[in-house]
């Protein structure tokens, strides 16, 4: 046991950062990963069932644009409300409530009878989906040791593209036997089964509890599970980025929009906006675009599923590289490769094997970079505004998804060639790259300025 832990005061930041990744960390990772997988499954489900809706309801394909975009409005508003709520009421509490919301309304979606009711239900489902993601990411980011934080957060975020990809395979099997309704019923039952275990075993963030002055025994109970040490002697827990005594703090939202953080916040918003524009245009409309190009409904769903599936590999590799190099520059280069691959996909439709491989590789880059942004954002904000910073990045970014969903309907109505549509998506990929490069310059300068003047996180000081 290190000397620090024999003292009455323990710095939570230092203690967590000194730990290896324990079995308790793996338990938290499992819950957060599962929530994001269910989130991804439900978010992408509407794109996979779209061809069945067109056939059953006899509506035109562009008429589904409000349905595809309504969930994204819910995701945006849910995320933006959940960040400040989590910074006030706790990450775990908001995560559980948001999971209940998206589970219930996903089940009700199966009983929609037309475009109007389906749009409303998808919006309400989106409120829960949007609130769940930033809180799962914030919770694992605040419990993981710094030396592995990017990889761990990315490993959790892999759940989202993996869940979206599994949705394609599940939809291909469920829809022929149980109709499109079966996909949403499954999207209701799975999170409801997980909820009792989350309520019992998922911890609250210790940084949050310390910032909100929870009883010391509750904080120590979680810390002892993390570090495997007896902390019964500890009388006070502090956090490394705690404000000085007597200092008046800005609100969480006020801080992320303050002069010190404004450029960081704006660059994160631009990047997430552009990435989701690409992601949702393709996952929502690619099955219909492929069907127009001569693919069957089942083959279109399976090929589309390769796009988010590739993100799992990209996210994990990006996490490793982000822990070793400047994370903003790592992700900016990923978007360069994404732009090139999107153009290449559109030129390869004549060869089905090459087409499938390039879709997968494009997903490795686009989804991998997108899923890595919460890991990039988490350490850029202090504890009392971290959930808000991540949630507002996700919420503002969702409007990029809305633009993508609506733009896809416009492009489909214009009957543009699939290859041209993919080539046009290289533009938002390039804009995301530029925003990340700008952020890398800012964080690089900040690191240089802080060298030699970094306050110690030692609890003894």
VOZA-848066 format. One line per field, with one value per residue (C-alpha): residue number from 1; y, z, x. Coordinates in steps of 0.1 Angstrom, whole numbers. Last residue first. Example, Ala and Ser with C-alpha at 12.3 -4.5 7.8 and 13.67 -1.06 7.14 Angstrom:
residues 2
num <- 2|1 $
yy <- -11|-45 $
zz <- 71|78 $
xx <- 137|123 $
***
This chain:
residues 461
num <- 461|460|459|458|457|456|455|454|453|452|451|450|449|448|447|446|445|444|443|442|441|440|439|438|437|436|435|434|433|432|431|430|429|428|427|426|425|424|423|422|421|420|419|418|417|416|415|414|413|412|411|410|409|408|407|406|405|404|403|402|401|400|399|398|397|396|395|394|393|392|391|390|389|388|387|386|385|384|383|382|381|380|379|378|377|376|375|374|373|372|371|370|369|368|367|366|365|364|363|362|361|360|359|358|357|356|355|354|353|352|351|350|349|348|347|346|345|344|343|342|341|340|339|338|337|336|335|334|333|332|331|330|329|328|327|326|325|324|323|322|321|320|319|318|317|316|315|314|313|312|311|310|309|308|307|306|305|304|303|302|301|300|299|298|297|296|295|294|293|292|291|290|289|288|287|286|285|284|283|282|281|280|279|278|277|276|275|274|273|272|271|270|269|268|267|266|265|264|263|262|261|260|259|258|257|256|255|254|253|252|251|250|249|248|247|246|245|244|243|242|241|240|239|238|237|236|235|234|233|232|231|230|229|228|227|226|225|224|223|222|221|220|219|218|217|216|215|214|213|212|211|210|209|208|207|206|205|204|203|202|201|200|199|198|197|196|195|194|193|192|191|190|189|188|187|186|185|184|183|182|181|180|179|178|177|176|175|174|173|172|171|170|169|168|167|166|165|164|163|162|161|160|159|158|157|156|155|154|153|152|151|150|149|148|147|146|145|144|143|142|141|140|139|138|137|136|135|134|133|132|131|130|129|128|127|126|125|124|123|122|121|120|119|118|117|116|115|114|113|112|111|110|109|108|107|106|105|104|103|102|101|100|99|98|97|96|95|94|93|92|91|90|89|88|87|86|85|84|83|82|81|80|79|78|77|76|75|74|73|72|71|70|69|68|67|66|65|64|63|62|61|60|59|58|57|56|55|54|53|52|51|50|49|48|47|46|45|44|43|42|41|40|39|38|37|36|35|34|33|32|31|30|29|28|27|26|25|24|23|22|21|20|19|18|17|16|15|14|13|12|11|10|9|8|7|6|5|4|3|2|1 $
yy <- 189|155|146|145|159|180|213|215|244|228|221|240|262|232|213|243|247|211|213|243|227|194|213|229|195|181|208|203|165|171|194|167|141|166|169|132|127|141|111|87|104|104|66|60|78|108|100|135|119|98|129|147|117|113|150|146|118|135|168|149|132|165|177|148|165|193|166|145|175|188|154|153|189|185|152|168|201|194|170|193|192|183|148|136|151|128|97|111|115|79|67|91|81|44|50|68|49|13|20|29|-4|-24|-6|-12|-50|-53|-34|-55|-87|-74|-62|-38|-16|-5|32|43|25|43|78|68|52|85|105|80|79|117|112|88|114|139|112|107|144|150|121|134|101|70|68|81|52|26|42|46|8|1|25|13|-23|-17|8|-20|-33|2|-2|-40|-37|-19|-50|-73|-49|-46|-84|-89|-63|-76|-56|-39|-4|8|-18|-4|32|18|-1|29|54|52|37|59|93|85|80|108|135|119|125|161|170|153|172|205|201|191|221|244|230|233|268|278|263|291|318|302|280|248|267|283|249|235|266|289|282|307|300|298|269|263|243|205|192|165|153|152|124|130|109|79|52|28|28|-9|-17|-34|-3|-2|-20|1|32|23|18|48|71|57|59|96|107|125|159|167|169|138|119|131|120|86|81|61|23|-3|-34|-33|-8|-21|-57|-47|-28|-55|-74|-41|-32|-65|-65|-31|-35|-70|-55|-30|-57|-78|-50|-52|-85|-116|-142|-123|-93|-113|-128|-97|-75|-95|-91|-54|-48|-66|-38|-10|-29|-31|5|15|-11|1|31|10|0|36|47|19|27|65|59|35|57|79|51|44|55|90|78|49|72|99|73|58|92|105|75|72|106|104|69|81|111|91|68|98|110|75|74|107|97|63|80|103|77|52|25|24|-6|-18|17|10|-14|12|37|15|6|42|56|29|33|71|66|42|65|96|79|64|97|118|143|177|169|141|166|191|163|147|177|181|143|139|170|156|120|131|151|121|99|123|122|87|91|125|111|82|101|101|63|66|51|18|9|-27|-23|10|-2|-33|-13|10|-19|-16|22|22|-3|20|38|7|-14|14|22|-15|-17|16|1|-31|-13|7|-24|-45|-16|-13|-50|-48|-19|-42|-69|-44|-22|-13|15|46|68|59|69|102|114|103|123|107|126|109|95|59|58|82|60|34|0 $
zz <- -10|8|-16|-45|-76|-82|-100|-135|-141|-156|-188|-188|-218|-239|-231|-239|-273|-281|-270|-294|-323|-319|-318|-352|-365|-352|-369|-402|-402|-395|-425|-447|-436|-443|-479|-485|-482|-518|-531|-515|-531|-565|-563|-554|-585|-579|-581|-569|-545|-530|-526|-508|-486|-477|-469|-443|-425|-428|-416|-386|-380|-381|-356|-335|-332|-311|-287|-286|-280|-255|-237|-236|-222|-199|-184|-179|-163|-126|-133|-154|-192|-218|-202|-215|-250|-267|-252|-263|-298|-303|-316|-344|-355|-355|-372|-401|-403|-397|-415|-446|-442|-440|-470|-489|-482|-492|-525|-532|-528|-548|-577|-600|-570|-567|-576|-549|-522|-534|-527|-492|-488|-495|-472|-444|-448|-442|-413|-396|-400|-379|-353|-346|-347|-320|-299|-297|-294|-272|-255|-288|-307|-284|-286|-324|-327|-305|-323|-358|-350|-337|-365|-391|-378|-385|-422|-425|-415|-448|-467|-446|-449|-487|-490|-472|-492|-525|-544|-577|-574|-561|-533|-526|-522|-499|-477|-477|-465|-427|-421|-448|-440|-404|-404|-427|-409|-377|-385|-396|-364|-342|-357|-357|-320|-309|-327|-310|-275|-278|-292|-263|-235|-220|-232|-215|-234|-216|-183|-188|-195|-162|-143|-133|-101|-73|-57|-19|-17|-49|-75|-75|-105|-87|-67|-29|-4|34|65|53|79|65|31|29|-5|-36|-58|-75|-50|-22|-42|-45|-7|0|-17|1|34|28|26|-7|-10|-45|-59|-40|-54|-89|-87|-73|-103|-92|-91|-113|-93|-81|-104|-134|-126|-123|-157|-179|-186|-193|-218|-237|-238|-255|-285|-289|-293|-317|-341|-338|-352|-385|-392|-371|-395|-425|-402|-376|-396|-417|-387|-365|-390|-394|-357|-350|-369|-349|-317|-328|-338|-303|-282|-296|-274|-243|-259|-269|-233|-222|-250|-243|-205|-204|-189|-172|-150|-156|-132|-145|-182|-174|-159|-186|-214|-198|-191|-226|-242|-220|-226|-263|-262|-237|-257|-289|-278|-275|-310|-324|-308|-324|-359|-357|-348|-378|-403|-396|-373|-346|-323|-325|-315|-280|-273|-282|-261|-230|-235|-244|-213|-189|-202|-197|-160|-154|-170|-152|-118|-126|-138|-109|-101|-109|-134|-147|-153|-170|-194|-198|-212|-242|-248|-248|-270|-296|-294|-296|-327|-341|-334|-355|-384|-397|-393|-409|-439|-444|-470|-492|-497|-508|-486|-493|-456|-459|-486|-475|-439|-449|-468|-437|-412|-414|-412|-382|-363|-363|-331|-314|-320|-313|-279|-270|-277|-258|-228|-230|-232|-201|-182|-193|-187|-151|-145|-162|-139|-110|-123|-122|-148|-130|-105|-102|-121|-97|-66|-81|-92|-59|-38|-4|29|62|53|51|14|4|18|-9|0 $
xx <- -3|-10|-37|-13|-28|2|-3|11|34|64|45|12|20|32|0|-22|-4|-10|-47|-52|-34|-52|-85|-78|-69|-101|-121|-103|-109|-146|-148|-131|-156|-184|-171|-164|-202|-206|-187|-211|-241|-224|-218|-254|-265|-288|-325|-335|-360|-332|-310|-339|-346|-309|-308|-335|-317|-283|-297|-312|-279|-261|-288|-276|-242|-257|-270|-238|-216|-241|-240|-202|-198|-228|-215|-181|-193|-188|-159|-137|-138|-111|-107|-141|-140|-116|-132|-165|-151|-140|-173|-173|-137|-146|-179|-163|-130|-141|-173|-154|-135|-168|-183|-150|-151|-187|-182|-150|-170|-200|-179|-199|-207|-170|-169|-193|-173|-141|-155|-164|-130|-111|-133|-128|-91|-89|-114|-89|-62|-83|-89|-52|-46|-72|-59|-23|-4|-3|-37|-53|-36|-51|-85|-84|-77|-107|-130|-119|-125|-160|-167|-166|-200|-215|-209|-213|-250|-257|-246|-269|-299|-294|-290|-323|-342|-329|-302|-310|-297|-330|-326|-292|-306|-334|-309|-285|-311|-311|-276|-260|-276|-273|-236|-226|-246|-234|-198|-204|-223|-197|-169|-186|-197|-162|-147|-173|-166|-129|-131|-155|-136|-115|-139|-169|-193|-183|-184|-218|-233|-219|-229|-201|-182|-176|-143|-145|-121|-103|-122|-119|-99|-80|-110|-113|-121|-121|-119|-100|-92|-117|-99|-91|-78|-91|-87|-120|-142|-126|-133|-170|-174|-153|-177|-207|-189|-179|-216|-221|-205|-217|-182|-172|-203|-195|-159|-170|-193|-223|-220|-239|-247|-283|-300|-280|-290|-327|-325|-310|-342|-360|-332|-338|-376|-381|-358|-372|-406|-392|-378|-409|-430|-413|-429|-426|-413|-398|-390|-370|-341|-331|-339|-316|-287|-293|-298|-266|-249|-266|-257|-221|-221|-233|-215|-181|-188|-178|-145|-140|-143|-119|-93|-94|-92|-63|-36|-62|-76|-113|-140|-147|-147|-170|-196|-193|-198|-229|-242|-236|-254|-285|-300|-302|-318|-344|-354|-352|-380|-402|-393|-398|-432|-442|-429|-447|-479|-477|-464|-491|-505|-478|-482|-446|-435|-451|-422|-396|-415|-411|-374|-364|-379|-367|-332|-334|-344|-316|-289|-303|-299|-265|-249|-260|-288|-272|-244|-266|-295|-271|-261|-295|-313|-289|-288|-326|-330|-307|-319|-355|-347|-329|-360|-380|-355|-363|-400|-401|-381|-405|-424|-393|-398|-434|-461|-479|-482|-469|-444|-429|-429|-410|-384|-380|-375|-337|-336|-360|-338|-307|-315|-329|-298|-274|-291|-291|-254|-249|-267|-247|-213|-222|-232|-202|-178|-190|-184|-150|-140|-150|-128|-99|-81|-49|-51|-29|-54|-82|-62|-48|-83|-99|-74|-74|-73|-68|-34|-24|-35|-7|20|14|0 $
***
